[in-house]
Amino acid sequence: MTAAILTELERTRIQRRTVGILSLGQVLGGIAFGATVSLGALLAADISGSDALSGLATASVTLGAALAAIPLARLAGLRGRRFALTAGNLFALLGIVVVISAAAVRVFPLLLVGIIMIGMGNAGNLQSRFAATDLAQPQHRGRDLSVVVWATTIGGVAGPLLLGPGEQLGRVIGMPEHTGSYLFSLVAQVAAFALYLIALRPDPLLTSRMLPETGSVAAGIERVDRPVAARYAIFAIAGSHVTMASVMAMTPVHLSHMAMSGGSMGGMHDGMSMELDVTVLVGVTIAMHVAGMYGLSPVFGILADRWGRLRTVLLGQALLVVSLCFAMFAGETPWGVMVALILLGLGWSAATVAGAALLTEASAPALRTRRQGRSDSIMSLSAAGGAVLAGVILQSFSYAGLAVAALVVVAAIIVLSPFGKR
């Protein structure tokens, strides 16, 4: 009995330390990734000489994450989380160097290669949330996962705030335009690499494999594979993500169109003030959306633990339905768009946090990392395809039409819910 208690106490201590390290790593990764998202499009437009090609920067980040998700997950399965996360950091570090070099020599294809490599590093950041579940007790898995997701908020906010100081520093030392902030990214990635390499010991995934296969009913259940639930979790995560990403990506364009048409924008007439007001409105709306995505993730994690993974996934779908209804019926007003985007973030948060917990516990240990990598890859590829289709739908059918199309995906997630199935 004493040995068993000591074993549980040791597991709890390691898990708390692991969650803390992963959360700090997410902050550092968010700082590094923020510059790529913010500056990639500017660099692409500047180097290519075409605004039409600026979207390839975002597409390249997503492609990189999709390409690396499965290999990094398999690497984790073979060598542990520490090895996979540091490999992701190395990809990002090399990518930052390539991006700066591409800006210096002004070679557009080389720039895209560097951004793809940074996206591959972001695949490691995504897998940090799964690493938080390796040693978690079943009743706390959603909570621990959501804490690591929440930490993304800090880096996601801090990264863009460093753009101004980064550009000033870059000019002082003679860096190419729009690359100064990558210095902060470089430092953050080096710090994250050192953090995982030195502090993520013992490795949570390798340690979890040394736990006894018996000892509690929950542990026994978790070693039984539930493929139906696992497949549904992958589908729900991808569907919720593509819904969120598609509507979010087109919202700035929609707000800009509203301003150009003069509808419901407060009677702006002066061109300069209109541009400024739209920029502010877009910034505030997206900031509120990001707050919805990450700010309440611990609440949804705790809810997934206490109320159930599947119910919380469906709660996320209910929030997405309300969000899309606002987009359909109040989407021609700034306040309606803002409410829609806040609810969109909240629905995404509930569905992805609970979905990731469901995927983990529905997969036998031998299949777990492989399915986690597959989920991240499908999620990224779906978002890329959804963003492309969203532009076509917005142009052809308006913002309300985009909401209707997204509602079809949400309806499929609800209808295919596997209540009572294994």
C-alpha positions, -999 to +999 in steps of 0.1 A: +000+000+000+028+024+009+046+017-023+015+023-043+008+056-025+044+068-031+041+058-067+010+080-071+026+109-052+056+107-075+034+106-106+015+136-094+047+155-087+062+147-121+029+156-138+027+190-122+063+198-132+056+186-167+025+208-171+045+238-159+074+231-183+050+226-212+031+258-204+063+278-203+074+262-236+040+273-251+046+308-241+080+308-257+067+291-288+038+316-291+063+345-290+083+329-318+053+319-339+036+353-335+062+371-356+057+345-384+020+350-385+022+388-383+052+394-407+050+365-431+024+380-453+043+414-454+075+397-463+058+376-490+042+407-506+074+427-504+098+401-518+074+387-545+061+422-554+026+409-555-001+413-528-019+383-544+010+360-533+010+373-497-015+346-487+010+319-495+028+327-462-002+316-441-007+286-463+030+277-459+028+278-421-003+255-422+014+232-447+045+229-426+024+220-395+005+194-415+036+178-430+054+175-396+025+164-374+027+127-381+065+123-382+069+142-349+042+121-333+059+089-345+092+103-332+075+108-299+063+073-299+098+060-305+120+083-285+096+103-262+081+137-261+113+155-252+130+143-284+100+152-306+096+187-290+132+196-294+132+183-330+103+207-336+123+236-321+152+228-343+130+230-374+117+264-363+152+276-355+164+266-390+133+281-405+139+315-389+175+316-402+162+307-437+135+334-436+160+361-426+184+349-453+156+349-479+147+385-470+184+394-474+188+379-508+151+386-518+144+350-530+106+343-527+107+305-529+134+304-502+112+325-480+083+300-484+107+271-475+117+290-443+081+296-433+072+260-440+100+250-416+086+274-389+052+258-394+069+224-389+081+237-356+046+248-347+035+212-351+056+205-320+039+233-301+005+217-310+016+183-296+025+199-263-011+196-253-010+159-258+022+156-238+002+172-209-021+141-209+006+114-208+008+112-170-024+129-161-050+112-140-081+105-160-102+128-138-078+157-144-068+150-181-089+178-196-078+203-170-041+196-175-044+197-213-064+230-211-038+247-189-011+241-216-036+254-243-043+285-222-006+293-219-007+299-257-026+331-250+004+347-233+028+340-262+002+348-288-003+383-273+033+390-264+046+380-299+027+407-319+035+433-292+072+428-299+069+437-336+076+474-331+106+470-308+119+442-331+118+464-362+136+492-344+163+467-332+165+453-367+172+487-382+199+494-357+219+463-366+211+464-403+187+435-407+164+433-438+130+451-435+103+432-416+128+407-401+138+425-368+112+407-347+126+373-358+155+381-334+131+377-305+117+346-322+152+332-324+159+338-287+125+324-277+131+292-298+166+287-283+151+291-248+123+266-256+149+241-270+170+244-239+139+241-217+127+209-232+161+194-235+172+201-200+140+203-179+116+178-195+130+149-175+117+123-169+100+121-202+062+120-196+054+096-224+082+071-216+074+073-179+037+066-186+047+033-203+063+022-170+031+026-151+014-007-140-013-019-164-036-027-135-044-010-102-075+009-110-106+005-131-099+037-150-064+025-160-078-008-172-104+009-193-079+033-208-058+005-223-088-008-243-089+008-277-122+025-287-118+032-325-152+047-330-147+073-303-112+080-315-123+086-351-151+108-339-127+129-318-104+134-349-135+144-370-148+168-343-115+185-338-109+189-375-145+200-382-145+225-353-112+239-364-121+243-401-153+261-390-134+285-368-105+291-392-128+296-422-151+322-406-122+340-388-101+342-419-128+360-439-140+383-411-114+411-418-124+410-455-161+412-446-156+441-422-136+459-449-164+453-474-189+467-449-168+499-446-164+503-483-202+500-488-208+524-459-233+500-443-238+500-405-203+514-399-213+546-382-214+569-411-177+571-419-170+594-448-134+605-447-112+578-464-083+580-439-106+578-408-125+550-424-093+530-429-082+537-394-116+528-379-118+495-399-082+486-388-092+492-351-124+473-355-107+443-371-080+444-344-105+445-315-127+418-331-098+394-337-084+401-302-117+392-286-119+361-308-085+350-296-095+356-260-125+334-266-103+307-281-078+304-252-090+325-222-116+300-209-099+268-220-093+257-184-130+261-177-138+238-206-110+214-195-125+211-160-160+208-175-148+179-198-134+161-167-166+165-147-193+165-172-178+143-199-157+146-230-184+140-255-209+163-238-183+191-238-176+186-275-213+189-282-215+220-260-188+234-283-210+227-313-239+244-296-218+275-291-207+273-328-243+271-339-252+303-319-221+320-333-230+312-369-266+323-363-252+357-353-231+358-384-261+350-405-287+373-390-265+401-375-234+398-396-240+431-413-233+450-381-200+454-363-215+443-329-230+412-345-197+402-361-179+407-328-204+385-308-202+359-335-164+358-333-163+356-295-187+327-295-168+311-324-136+311-302-155+297-272-170+269-293-137+260-308-121+259-274-147+236-259-146+212-288-108+210-293-099+207-256-126+180-249-119+164-283-081+161-276-089+145-242-114+121-258-089+111-285-062+104-259-083+082-237-101+064-265-068+052-280-048+023-267-012+033-257+003+017-288-019+037-311-021+070-291+008+091-305+001+079-341-036+091-338-026+123-322-003+131-350-029+122-376-054+144-359-031+174-360-022+168-396-059+165-407-068+196-386-041+217-403-049+205-438-086+210-433-080+246-421-059+253-452-086+239-475-114+256-456-097+290-458-094+287-496-130+276-500-142+303-476-129+330-499-148+316-528-180+313-507-177+348-493-173+362-528-202+342-542-227+341-514-217+367-488-208+364-451-242+348-443-236+322-469-203+314-454-220+309-420-246+285-436-218+265-452-200+263-419-232+253-402-233+221-424-200+210-409-212+216-373-245+197-380-224+167-392-204+167-360-236+167-340-254+141-360-224+117-361-219+119-323-213+083-311-234+082-279-236+047-265-210+033-290-175+020-284 
